[in-house]
Amino acid sequence: GMGVDSGLGTFRGRNAGVWQPLKAMQVDFSEMSCPDVFQKDPRMAWAFWKYRYDAYTSTEPHEGYRLMAEWGAMMRKGCFSITSNIDGHWVRTLGEERTLEMHGALTHMQRMDGSGGPGAIWPTDPSTMSRLSVSLWDLSPGEPVEVMTVSRRWWEAQAAIVGEDGATVGRYDEDGVGGPIRVQGVRRANGPDLCRVSKESPLPTATDGAPARPNVLMFGDGGFNGDRIDVQESRYDQWLHGLGPADKLVVVEVGAGTAVPTIRFAC
């Protein structure tokens, strides 16, 4: 992916993003990137998306972005970026007018119900995200922890042990027989849940108090509000139509995988 050299993870493969609770929960990165998590467990969902938001906003677009922008600027009609990345780095490089973010971006939020109209999408407020308090996952291999398992939705008295990777948790008998277990929550004894935003943190909402979510097209997403990318796509169409018979269009593909062919359909 284009963002890997900025230190960002991808959805799959050897550069897949790592949010430590995913290993304890035995959940794939793409599984957590589904809208139904916001319905089932909003504080877990926001802990995950805050992790991604912090990663994307705390890094700078790498040198490759600048080089691509410079090459494009040398062309008579300039360049236009079509991206499936949700980090906002192409907008920071080329600007909103020359970027089409096919899957939306974490730089904006929307109403949970996906309704449109004025004010239905708005820029993500950094202060809103900073109020989401998630305790640091700094567990050590062999450390005992309390867990909430999938089969029981309460904290269990029997301790589990953190694995060698500092993320998976398991249970073992006196002979060392056992293995990793799938959990829904992890904490030190009577401490805060390391997989969720704290109960004291207000979750993001629209101006009328309705629940909010990232304006990102997730997996299996029927509630995504595409109004913003519709405007971006209209600008892209205008740019394309501005090319004359003598203009030669060059398509440069960088980092697009084969699993989700959105970018190839657009080009």
N, C-alpha and C positions, 0 to 999 in steps of 0.2 A: 504494500500500500504506500501511497505518496507520503502519508504522515509518519511512517516508521522512522525515518531519519530525523524527525523532530522528537523522537522518543515516545511516540504514541503507539498503542497496540491496535491490532486488526481484529476482525470478528472471528477469524479462524486461522489455522496454520501455526507455524513456529513463532510468529510474532503476535499471537492472539493476546488481547489485553488481559491483565491479571488483576482482578479484585479479589483479595485473599478469601473473603467469605464464600466465594463461589466454590472453592475447593472443598471447604467444610460441608457445604450444602450439596456437593456433587451435582452442580447445575452448570450447564454450558453458558458461555458468554452471550450467545444469541438467544438462549431461552430466557435469560433475564431481561433481554432487550425486547420484551413483548408488552403491549399495553395492559394485558389482563393482570400483570403483577401490581399495577397501580390500584386495581379494583380489589384484589385479594389481600395485599399487604403494602399499603402506600408508604409506610415508613421504611420498609426494606427497599422498595422501588426508589425512593428519593435518596437513600444512602448510596445506592449503586450509581444513580445519575449524577449525584453530587461529586462522586469520585471521578466520573468522566468529565464533568464540567471543569473541575479543578485542574485536571490533567490538560485539557484542551486550552484553557485560558492562561495557564501558567507557562506554556511553552510558546516559542516563537516559530513562525514558518521557517523551515530550513533554507539553505542556500539554493536548493533546486527551484524553489518557488521564484526567487529573484531572477535566476537565470532564464526560466521559462517566460517570465514577464518581460524581460529584456529582449529576448528573441522575438516575442510577439510584437513588442513596440517597434521593432525594425520593419515590420510588415506595413504595407500601404494602408490597410484597413484595420490594423491592430490585431488583437486576439480576443477570444472569449473562452472562459473555462466552464466546462460542464463537469460537475463533480458529484460523487455519491458520498463524499466525506461530510461528516456533520460537525467538524471542528471549527468551521468559520475561517480557516486559514487562507482560502482563496479570496474571500471577500477582503481580508486584511491585506492581501497582496495586490489584487486588481481593482478592488472596489465593488460595491453592490451592482453597479451598472453593467459590469462585464462578467458576472458570475451567475451560473444557474446551479443551485444546490438541489439536486434531484430528490434527495431524501430529507430536505429541511436542514436545520442546524440547531445546536444547543444554545446558540446566541439568542434564540427566541422561544417564547412560551405560547401556549394556547389553552383554551378552556378544555377541561377533561372530556366534555361531551362532544367536542368537535364542531360545535355550532359556529357559523360564520358571522359576518356583519362587522360593523365598525368596532374596533378595539378587541376583536376576537383573537388577534395575534399581537404580541407586544415584545419588545426587547427584554431579554433576561436581565433582571436587576441584580448586580453583584451582591448588594447588601441582603437581598432575599436569600441568596445561596449561602452567604456567610452565616446566616442565622440557623442553618441546618447543622446541628451539632452531631457528629458521628465520632465515637471514641476510636482512638488509634488501635489498629490491629498490630500489636507488637508482642505476640505470644512467642514463647521459646519452645523448641523441641523438648518433649518430655514433660511439659508443664501440665498440671491437672486443671481441668476446666469444667464448668457446669454447662449442660447442653439442653436444648429443647429439640427433641427428635420429631421426625415426620409423623410417626404414629401417635405421639402424645404431644398435645399443644400446651405443655407446661414444663417448667424447669424441673429436671429430674435430680433426685438426691444422689444417684450413683454418678461419680465423676467419670469423665473421659480424659484421654491423654492426647496432647498435641503431637502430631507426627513429625518426622524428621524434616519435612519441608516447611514447618512452622505454620501450616494452614489446615491440612487434613486433621481430623480427630478420630480416635478409635477407642475401643475397649478391649482389654486383654485379661486373661485369668492369670493365676500365679505361675502357670507354666508358659506364659507368653502366647497362649493360643487366643486368637481373636482377629480383629482387623478393623479397617475404617468403617465408620457408621455415617449415615446420611442424617444431617441435622437441619433444623430451621432457625436455630439461634445458638450463639456461643457467648459465654461471659466468664470472667473470673468469679470466684465465690462472692455471690451477692453484689457483683459489680454490674456496670451497664452492659447492655446487649451490644456486641461488636458488629452485628449485622444490620442494625437499624438506626435511623435517626432517633435521637432521644425524644422521650415523650413530652419534654418541655419545649421542644422546638416547634414553632409554627410552620406548617407546611405551606408551600406557595399556593396562592389563590389569584383569581381574577379580581378586578376592582370591586365587583359586587359580592365577593366572598366565595364564589363558586370554585371548586377544586381545579387546579391547573396541572399541566404536564408539559414536558418539552415539546416544541413544535418540530418533532422528528418522526419520520415515517419508520415505524418499528415493524417487527415481524408479525404478520397476522393482524395488521392494524386497520380497523374499519372506522376509527375515529380521528384519523389524521386530517387536519385542516390544511389544504393545499393552496390557500389563497395567496400566500407569499410567493411560493414557487411558480404559481400561475403568472404573477407579475414578472418574475425573473425570466420565465420562458417566453413571455411576450417580447421582452427586450432582446432575447436571443433571436427570435424570429425576425425582428426588425433588422438586427445586425446582418443576418443571413440574406435577407432580401435587399440589403444595401450593397451586396457584392455584385459587381458587374461581370459581363461576359469575359472580360480580359483578366479578371481576378481568379487566381488559382487557390482553391481552398486546400489547406494541408491539415490533416488530423493527426495529432500526436497523442498516443495513448500512453499513460504513465500509471502503472500500479493497479489497473482495473483487473479484478479477478474474473474467473469464469463462473463462479457459483451464482452470482446475482448479476444478470446481464443488462441492468438498467442503462448503463452508460452506452453500450453498443447499440441498444434500441434508439437512444437519443441521437446518436451520430449516424 
